[in-house]
């Protein structure tokens, strides 16, 4: 993608990020509760609470607070979380790899099931495979993620004992692999520790399957819809009339042209899972961004909530740019149109 086109994508993205920052700032100030009173404790005097408000800058006007926050963010300072006592940026960078690993694993499981299911149901509409696809997608959308997670824990941990207890990313007394990427699966392989890799995979499987069951429904339905449209097109009839192999007609011509709406759906699902997997993280005690944001909301931790929202905005912008690149790889006409 030429630099000019990349610049065209980045300029509106920067305005979007600024809008996200404004909305996050306003909404956090509208949250109930006084963070200074929460930080001071129930037995604190009004004078102590006022001193904390002055220290946090909450005694200033909203405009002054916003300008000060803009100045901090422009220097890479997201503030300090009074819940953890750490800089917000450090907390976010510590928890982000856990959320990314869980979300990517869940999306990979969803794609592994949804793409073949959508293609097969489009090839045989009205058949038993089509009815199975509808049943699976309906169940994936209807079942809440926390219920699916608890059910998987009950069956595969409590009854069968096939997977470990839902207590985080690693066994209680295991050391994390040397931090290279923050993704334990990748880092354990880079360290050559296959035992730690197996432990990481065991702890990751059930929460990833929980997310995958939820994510496969929209991807499978979009794949089926796009494949039906592609299979009924003129160029597919021409390809069949040319006596090309059936697998080539389906996988090369039909599926490739159906991938653009599927890519869009994948991007939407990924961004939703990354920000909304808090229930899965709570069920499996997963130390990700979702649980961090929930704890920050409960304690009215302004800096942590704003940092979380801004991080989600940055990730969403990067995801959109990645999808734009993927469009060009899948369909050259997109590059020409740009």
C-alpha positions as a Markdown table, in Angstrom:
| # | Residue | x | y | z |
|---|---|---|---|---|
| 1 | Unk | 0.0 | 0.0 | 0.0 |
| 2 | Unk | 1.5 | 3.3 | -1.1 |
| 3 | Unk | 2.4 | 5.9 | 1.6 |
| 4 | Unk | -0.3 | 8.3 | 0.2 |
| 5 | Unk | -3.0 | 5.7 | 0.8 |
| 6 | Unk | -1.6 | 4.8 | 4.2 |
| 7 | Unk | -1.7 | 8.5 | 5.1 |
| 8 | Unk | -5.3 | 8.7 | 3.9 |
| 9 | Unk | -6.2 | 6.0 | 6.4 |
| 10 | Unk | -4.2 | 7.4 | 9.3 |
| 11 | Unk | -5.6 | 11.0 | 9.3 |
| 12 | Unk | -9.2 | 10.0 | 10.0 |
| 13 | Unk | -8.0 | 7.3 | 12.4 |
| 14 | Unk | -6.2 | 10.0 | 14.5 |
| 15 | Unk | -9.4 | 12.1 | 14.6 |
| 16 | Unk | -11.2 | 8.9 | 15.8 |
| 17 | Unk | -8.7 | 8.4 | 18.5 |
| 18 | Unk | -9.1 | 12.0 | 19.7 |
| 19 | Unk | -12.9 | 11.5 | 19.8 |
| 20 | Unk | -12.4 | 8.3 | 21.8 |
| 21 | Unk | -10.2 | 10.1 | 24.2 |
| 22 | Unk | -12.7 | 12.9 | 24.7 |
| 23 | Unk | -15.6 | 10.5 | 25.2 |
| 24 | Unk | -13.6 | 8.4 | 27.7 |
| 25 | Unk | -12.6 | 11.5 | 29.7 |
| 26 | Unk | -16.2 | 12.7 | 29.9 |
| 27 | Unk | -17.7 | 9.3 | 30.7 |
| 28 | Unk | -15.2 | 8.6 | 33.5 |
| 29 | Unk | -16.1 | 11.9 | 35.1 |
| 30 | Unk | -19.7 | 11.0 | 35.0 |
| 31 | Unk | -19.2 | 7.7 | 36.9 |
| 32 | Unk | -20.8 | 7.6 | 40.3 |
| 33 | Unk | -18.6 | 7.8 | 43.3 |
| 34 | Unk | -15.7 | 10.0 | 44.4 |
| 35 | Unk | -12.3 | 8.4 | 43.7 |
| 36 | Unk | -10.7 | 10.6 | 46.3 |
| 37 | Unk | -13.1 | 9.4 | 49.0 |
| 38 | Unk | -12.6 | 5.8 | 47.9 |
| 39 | Unk | -8.8 | 6.2 | 48.1 |
| 40 | Unk | -8.9 | 8.0 | 51.4 |
| 41 | Unk | -11.0 | 5.3 | 53.1 |
| 42 | Unk | -14.3 | 5.3 | 55.0 |
| 43 | Unk | -12.8 | 6.8 | 58.1 |
| 44 | Unk | -11.1 | 9.7 | 56.4 |
| 45 | Unk | -11.9 | 13.3 | 57.2 |
| 46 | Unk | -13.2 | 15.9 | 54.7 |
| 47 | Unk | -9.8 | 17.6 | 54.8 |
| 48 | Unk | -8.0 | 14.4 | 54.0 |
| 49 | Unk | -10.4 | 13.8 | 51.1 |
| 50 | Unk | -9.9 | 17.4 | 49.8 |
| 51 | Unk | -6.1 | 17.0 | 49.9 |
| 52 | Unk | -6.3 | 13.8 | 47.8 |
| 53 | Unk | -8.6 | 15.6 | 45.4 |
| 54 | Unk | -6.0 | 18.4 | 45.0 |
| 55 | Unk | -3.3 | 15.8 | 44.6 |
| 56 | Unk | -5.2 | 14.0 | 41.8 |
| 57 | Unk | -6.1 | 17.3 | 40.2 |
| 58 | Unk | -9.9 | 16.7 | 40.7 |
| 59 | Unk | -10.4 | 20.2 | 42.2 |
| 60 | Unk | -9.7 | 21.8 | 38.8 |
| 61 | Unk | -12.3 | 22.5 | 36.1 |
| 62 | Unk | -13.1 | 19.8 | 33.6 |
| 63 | Unk | -11.3 | 21.8 | 30.8 |
| 64 | Unk | -8.2 | 22.2 | 32.9 |
| 65 | Unk | -8.2 | 18.4 | 33.7 |
| 66 | Unk | -8.7 | 17.5 | 30.1 |
| 67 | Unk | -5.8 | 19.8 | 28.9 |
| 68 | Unk | -3.6 | 18.3 | 31.6 |
| 69 | Unk | -4.6 | 14.8 | 30.5 |
| 70 | Unk | -3.9 | 15.6 | 26.8 |
| 71 | Unk | -0.4 | 16.8 | 27.8 |
| 72 | Unk | 0.3 | 13.6 | 29.7 |
| 73 | Unk | -0.9 | 11.3 | 26.9 |
| 74 | Unk | 1.1 | 13.2 | 24.3 |
| 75 | Unk | 4.2 | 12.3 | 26.4 |
| 76 | Unk | 3.2 | 8.6 | 26.8 |
| 77 | Unk | 2.0 | 9.1 | 30.3 |
| 78 | Unk | -1.4 | 7.6 | 31.0 |
| 79 | Unk | -1.3 | 8.5 | 34.7 |
| 80 | Unk | -1.0 | 6.3 | 37.7 |
| 81 | Unk | -3.6 | 3.8 | 38.9 |
| 82 | Unk | -4.3 | 4.3 | 42.6 |
| 83 | Unk | -5.8 | 0.8 | 42.7 |
| 84 | Unk | -2.5 | -0.9 | 41.8 |
| 85 | Unk | 0.0 | 1.9 | 42.6 |
| 86 | Unk | 1.6 | 1.4 | 39.2 |
| 87 | Unk | 1.7 | 3.5 | 36.1 |
| 88 | Unk | -1.4 | 2.7 | 34.0 |
| 89 | Unk | 0.8 | 2.2 | 30.9 |
| 90 | Unk | 2.8 | -0.5 | 32.7 |
| 91 | Unk | -0.4 | -2.3 | 33.9 |
| 92 | Unk | -1.8 | -2.2 | 30.4 |
| 93 | Unk | 1.4 | -3.5 | 28.8 |
| 94 | Unk | 1.5 | -6.3 | 31.4 |
| 95 | Unk | -2.0 | -7.5 | 30.8 |
| 96 | Unk | -2.3 | -6.8 | 27.1 |
| 97 | Unk | -0.4 | -10.0 | 25.9 |
| 98 | Unk | -2.7 | -12.2 | 28.0 |
| 99 | Unk | -5.8 | -10.7 | 26.3 |
| 100 | Unk | -4.2 | -10.9 | 22.9 |
| 101 | Unk | -3.2 | -14.5 | 23.4 |
| 102 | Unk | -6.7 | -15.5 | 24.5 |
| 103 | Unk | -8.5 | -13.6 | 21.8 |
| 104 | Unk | -6.3 | -14.8 | 19.0 |
| 105 | Unk | -6.6 | -18.4 | 20.2 |
| 106 | Unk | -10.4 | -18.1 | 20.4 |
| 107 | Unk | -10.6 | -16.5 | 16.9 |
| 108 | Unk | -8.4 | -19.3 | 15.5 |
| 109 | Unk | -10.7 | -21.9 | 16.9 |
| 110 | Unk | -13.7 | -20.1 | 15.5 |
| 111 | Unk | -12.1 | -19.9 | 12.0 |
| 112 | Unk | -11.1 | -23.5 | 12.1 |
| 113 | Unk | -14.8 | -24.5 | 12.6 |
| 114 | Unk | -16.7 | -21.6 | 11.0 |
| 115 | Unk | -15.0 | -21.5 | 7.6 |
| 116 | Unk | -15.5 | -25.2 | 6.6 |
| 117 | Unk | -19.0 | -25.1 | 8.2 |
| 118 | Unk | -20.0 | -22.1 | 6.2 |
| 119 | Unk | -18.6 | -23.4 | 2.9 |
| 120 | Unk | -20.2 | -26.8 | 3.3 |
| 121 | Unk | -23.6 | -25.4 | 4.2 |
| 122 | Unk | -23.5 | -23.1 | 1.2 |
| 123 | Unk | -22.6 | -26.0 | -1.1 |
| 124 | Unk | -25.5 | -28.1 | 0.2 |
| 125 | Unk | -28.3 | -25.6 | 1.3 |
| 126 | Unk | -31.2 | -27.4 | 3.0 |
| 127 | Unk | -29.1 | -30.5 | 3.8 |
| 128 | Unk | -28.3 | -32.0 | 7.2 |
| 129 | Unk | -25.0 | -30.1 | 7.2 |
| 130 | Unk | -26.8 | -26.9 | 6.7 |
| 131 | Unk | -29.2 | -27.6 | 9.6 |
| 132 | Unk | -26.2 | -28.5 | 11.8 |
| 133 | Unk | -24.6 | -25.2 | 10.9 |
| 134 | Unk | -27.7 | -23.3 | 11.8 |
| 135 | Unk | -28.0 | -25.1 | 15.1 |
| 136 | Unk | -24.3 | -24.5 | 16.0 |
| 137 | Unk | -24.5 | -20.8 | 15.0 |
| 138 | Unk | -27.7 | -20.3 | 17.0 |
| 139 | Unk | -26.3 | -22.0 | 20.0 |
| 140 | Unk | -23.1 | -19.9 | 19.7 |
| 141 | Unk | -25.0 | -16.6 | 19.7 |
| 142 | Unk | -27.6 | -17.6 | 22.3 |
| 143 | Unk | -25.4 | -19.1 | 25.0 |
| 144 | Unk | -23.8 | -16.4 | 27.3 |
| 145 | Unk | -20.0 | -16.7 | 27.4 |
| 146 | Unk | -20.0 | -17.1 | 31.2 |
| 147 | Unk | -22.5 | -19.9 | 31.0 |
| 148 | Unk | -20.5 | -21.7 | 28.3 |
| 149 | Unk | -17.3 | -21.2 | 30.3 |
| 150 | Unk | -18.8 | -22.6 | 33.5 |
| 151 | Unk | -20.3 | -25.5 | 31.6 |
| 152 | Unk | -16.9 | -26.4 | 30.1 |
| 153 | Unk | -15.2 | -26.1 | 33.5 |
| 154 | Unk | -17.8 | -28.4 | 35.1 |
| 155 | Unk | -17.5 | -31.1 | 32.4 |
| 156 | Unk | -13.9 | -31.1 | 31.4 |
| 157 | Unk | -12.3 | -30.1 | 34.8 |
| 158 | Unk | -14.7 | -31.2 | 37.5 |
| 159 | Unk | -16.2 | -34.3 | 36.0 |
| 160 | Unk | -13.6 | -35.6 | 33.6 |
| 161 | Unk | -10.4 | -34.0 | 34.9 |
| 162 | Unk | -9.0 | -33.5 | 31.5 |
| 163 | Unk | -8.0 | -29.8 | 32.0 |
| 164 | Unk | -6.5 | -27.9 | 34.9 |
| 165 | Unk | -8.4 | -25.7 | 37.3 |
| 166 | Unk | -9.5 | -22.3 | 35.9 |
| 167 | Unk | -6.8 | -20.4 | 37.8 |
| 168 | Unk | -5.0 | -18.2 | 35.3 |
| 169 | Unk | -2.4 | -18.8 | 32.6 |
| 170 | Unk | 0.0 | -21.2 | 34.4 |
| 171 | Unk | 0.1 | -23.6 | 37.4 |
| 172 | Unk | 0.3 | -21.9 | 40.8 |
| 173 | Unk | 4.1 | -22.5 | 41.3 |
| 174 | Unk | 5.3 | -22.4 | 37.7 |
| 175 | Unk | 7.5 | -19.5 | 36.6 |
| 176 | Unk | 6.5 | -17.6 | 33.5 |
| 177 | Unk | 8.8 | -18.0 | 30.4 |
| 178 | Unk | 11.4 | -15.3 | 29.7 |
| 179 | Unk | 9.4 | -12.3 | 28.5 |
| 180 | Unk | 10.0 | -11.8 | 24.7 |
| 181 | Unk | 6.5 | -11.3 | 23.3 |
| 182 | Unk | 4.4 | -11.7 | 26.5 |
| 183 | Unk | 2.6 | -14.5 | 24.8 |
| 184 | Unk | 3.3 | -17.6 | 26.9 |
| 185 | Unk | 2.8 | -20.1 | 24.1 |
| 186 | Unk | 5.3 | -18.3 | 21.9 |
| 187 | Unk | 7.8 | -17.5 | 24.7 |
| 188 | Unk | 7.8 | -21.1 | 26.0 |
| 189 | Unk | 8.6 | -22.3 | 22.5 |
| 190 | Unk | 11.3 | -19.7 | 22.1 |
| 191 | Unk | 12.8 | -20.8 | 25.4 |
| 192 | Unk | 12.6 | -24.5 | 24.3 |
| 193 | Unk | 10.6 | -25.5 | 27.3 |
| 194 | Unk | 8.0 | -28.0 | 25.9 |
| 195 | Unk | 6.7 | -28.8 | 29.4 |
| 196 | Unk | 5.8 | -25.2 | 30.0 |
| 197 | Unk | 4.3 | -25.0 | 26.5 |
| 198 | Unk | 2.0 | -28.0 | 27.3 |
| 199 | Unk | 1.0 | -26.4 | 30.6 |
| 200 | Unk | 0.2 | -23.1 | 28.9 |
| 201 | Unk | -1.8 | -24.8 | 26.2 |
| 202 | Unk | -3.8 | -26.7 | 28.8 |
| 203 | Unk | -4.7 | -23.6 | 30.7 |
| 204 | Unk | -5.5 | -21.7 | 27.5 |
| 205 | Unk | -7.7 | -24.3 | 25.8 |
| 206 | Unk | -11.0 | -24.0 | 27.8 |
| 207 | Unk | -11.2 | -20.1 | 27.8 |
| 208 | Unk | -10.2 | -20.1 | 24.1 |
| 209 | Unk | -12.9 | -22.6 | 23.3 |
| 210 | Unk | -15.4 | -20.5 | 25.2 |
| 211 | Unk | -14.6 | -17.5 | 23.1 |
| 212 | Unk | -14.4 | -19.6 | 19.9 |
| 213 | Unk | -17.9 | -21.0 | 20.4 |
| 214 | Unk | -19.3 | -17.4 | 20.7 |
| 215 | Unk | -17.2 | -16.1 | 17.8 |
| 216 | Unk | -17.9 | -18.8 | 15.2 |
| 217 | Unk | -21.6 | -17.9 | 14.8 |
| 218 | Unk | -21.2 | -14.6 | 12.9 |
| 219 | Unk | -18.2 | -15.9 | 10.9 |
| 220 | Unk | -20.0 | -19.1 | 9.8 |
| 221 | Unk | -23.2 | -17.2 | 8.8 |
| 222 | Unk | -21.3 | -14.6 | 6.8 |
| 223 | Unk | -19.2 | -17.3 | 5.1 |
| 224 | Unk | -22.4 | -19.1 | 4.1 |
| 225 | Unk | -24.1 | -15.9 | 2.8 |
| 226 | Unk | -21.0 | -14.8 | 0.9 |
| 227 | Unk | -20.4 | -18.3 | -0.6 |
| 228 | Unk | -24.0 | -18.5 | -1.8 |
| 229 | Unk | -23.7 | -15.2 | -3.5 |
| 230 | Unk | -20.4 | -16.3 | -5.1 |
| 231 | Unk | -21.7 | -19.7 | -6.2 |
| 232 | Unk | -24.6 | -18.1 | -8.0 |
| 233 | Unk | -22.5 | -15.6 | -10.0 |
| 234 | Unk | -21.8 | -15.6 | -13.7 |
| 235 | Unk | -18.1 | -16.2 | -13.4 |
| 236 | Unk | -18.7 | -19.4 | -11.4 |
| 237 | Unk | -21.0 | -20.7 | -14.1 |
| 238 | Unk | -18.3 | -20.0 | -16.6 |
| 239 | Unk | -15.7 | -21.7 | -14.5 |
| 240 | Unk | -17.9 | -24.8 | -14.3 |
| 241 | Unk | -18.6 | -24.7 | -18.0 |
| 242 | Unk | -14.8 | -24.7 | -18.6 |
| 243 | Unk | -14.7 | -28.1 | -16.8 |
| 244 | Unk | -12.4 | -26.9 | -14.1 |
| 245 | Unk | -12.0 | -29.2 | -11.1 |
| 246 | Unk | -14.7 | -28.8 | -8.5 |
| 247 | Unk | -12.2 | -28.1 | -5.7 |
| 248 | Unk | -10.6 | -25.3 | -7.7 |
| 249 | Unk | -14.0 | -23.7 | -8.6 |
| 250 | Unk | -15.0 | -23.7 | -4.9 |
| 251 | Unk | -11.7 | -22.9 | -3.1 |
| 252 | Unk | -10.0 | -20.6 | -5.7 |
| 253 | Unk | -12.8 | -18.8 | -7.4 |
| 254 | Unk | -15.8 | -18.9 | -5.0 |
| 255 | Unk | -14.0 | -18.7 | -1.7 |
| 256 | Unk | -11.5 | -16.1 | -2.7 |
| 257 | Unk | -14.3 | -13.8 | -3.8 |
| 258 | Unk | -16.3 | -14.5 | -0.7 |
| 259 | Unk | -13.5 | -13.6 | 1.7 |
| 260 | Unk | -13.9 | -9.8 | 1.7 |
| 261 | Unk | -17.1 | -9.7 | 3.7 |
| 262 | Unk | -15.7 | -12.6 | 5.9 |
| 263 | Unk | -12.6 | -10.5 | 6.6 |
| 264 | Unk | -14.7 | -7.6 | 7.7 |
| 265 | Unk | -16.7 | -9.8 | 10.0 |
| 266 | Unk | -13.5 | -11.3 | 11.4 |
| 267 | Unk | -12.2 | -7.8 | 12.2 |
| 268 | Unk | -15.4 | -6.9 | 14.0 |
| 269 | Unk | -15.5 | -10.1 | 15.9 |
| 270 | Unk | -11.8 | -9.8 | 17.0 |
| 271 | Unk | -12.2 | -6.2 | 18.2 |
| 272 | Unk | -15.4 | -7.2 | 20.1 |
| 273 | Unk | -13.8 | -10.2 | 21.7 |
| 274 | Unk | -10.7 | -8.2 | 22.8 |
| 275 | Unk | -12.8 | -5.6 | 24.7 |
| 276 | Unk | -15.7 | -7.8 | 25.8 |
| 277 | Unk | -14.0 | -11.0 | 27.1 |
| 278 | Unk | -14.2 | -9.8 | 30.7 |
| 279 | Unk | -16.7 | -12.5 | 31.6 |
| 280 | Unk | -14.4 | -15.2 | 30.3 |
| 281 | Unk | -11.5 | -13.7 | 32.1 |
| 282 | Unk | -13.4 | -13.6 | 35.3 |
| 283 | Unk | -14.6 | -17.3 | 35.0 |
| 284 | Unk | -11.0 | -18.5 | 34.3 |
| 285 | Unk | -9.2 | -16.0 | 36.5 |
| 286 | Unk | -7.4 | -14.8 | 33.3 |
| 287 | Unk | -5.2 | -11.7 | 34.0 |
| 288 | Unk | -6.2 | -9.7 | 30.9 |
| 289 | Unk | -7.4 | -6.2 | 30.0 |
| 290 | Unk | -11.1 | -7.0 | 30.6 |
| 291 | Unk | -10.7 | -7.9 | 34.2 |
| 292 | Unk | -8.4 | -4.9 | 34.7 |
| 293 | Unk | -11.0 | -2.5 | 33.2 |
| 294 | Unk | -13.8 | -4.0 | 35.4 |
| 295 | Unk | -11.7 | -3.6 | 38.5 |
| 296 | Unk | -10.9 | 0.0 | 37.5 |
| 297 | Unk | -14.6 | 0.8 | 37.0 |
| 298 | Unk | -15.6 | -0.6 | 40.4 |
| 299 | Unk | -13.0 | 1.5 | 42.1 |
| 300 | Unk | -13.6 | 4.6 | 39.9 |
| 301 | Unk | -10.0 | 4.6 | 38.8 |
| 302 | Unk | -10.2 | 7.3 | 36.2 |
| 303 | Unk | -6.7 | 6.9 | 34.9 |
| 304 | Unk | -7.0 | 3.2 | 34.4 |
| 305 | Unk | -10.4 | 3.4 | 32.7 |
| 306 | Unk | -9.2 | 6.1 | 30.3 |
| 307 | Unk | -6.0 | 4.2 | 29.5 |
| 308 | Unk | -8.0 | 1.1 | 28.8 |
| 309 | Unk | -10.4 | 2.9 | 26.4 |
| 310 | Unk | -7.6 | 4.6 | 24.6 |
| 311 | Unk | -5.7 | 1.3 | 24.3 |
| 312 | Unk | -8.8 | -0.3 | 22.7 |
| 313 | Unk | -9.1 | 2.6 | 20.3 |
| 314 | Unk | -5.5 | 2.2 | 19.2 |
| 315 | Unk | -5.9 | -1.5 | 18.8 |
| 316 | Unk | -9.1 | -0.9 | 16.8 |
| 317 | Unk | -7.3 | 1.5 | 14.4 |
| 318 | Unk | -4.4 | -0.9 | 13.9 |
| 319 | Unk | -6.9 | -3.7 | 13.2 |
| 320 | Unk | -8.7 | -1.6 | 10.6 |
| 321 | Unk | -5.4 | -0.9 | 8.9 |
| 322 | Unk | -4.5 | -4.6 | 8.9 |
| 323 | Unk | -7.8 | -5.4 | 7.3 |
| 324 | Unk | -7.2 | -2.8 | 4.6 |
| 325 | Unk | -3.9 | -4.5 | 3.8 |
| 326 | Unk | -5.6 | -7.9 | 3.9 |
| 327 | Unk | -8.2 | -6.7 | 1.4 |
| 328 | Unk | -5.5 | -5.8 | -1.1 |
| 329 | Unk | -3.9 | -9.2 | -0.7 |
| 330 | Unk | -7.1 | -11.1 | -1.2 |
| 331 | Unk | -8.5 | -9.0 | -4.0 |
| 332 | Unk | -6.2 | -7.0 | -6.3 |
| 333 | Unk | -9.1 | -4.9 | -7.4 |
| 334 | Unk | -9.1 | -3.2 | -4.0 |
| 335 | Unk | -5.5 | -2.0 | -4.6 |
| 336 | Unk | -6.4 | -0.7 | -8.0 |
| 337 | Unk | -9.5 | 1.1 | -6.6 |
| 338 | Unk | -7.3 | 2.8 | -4.0 |
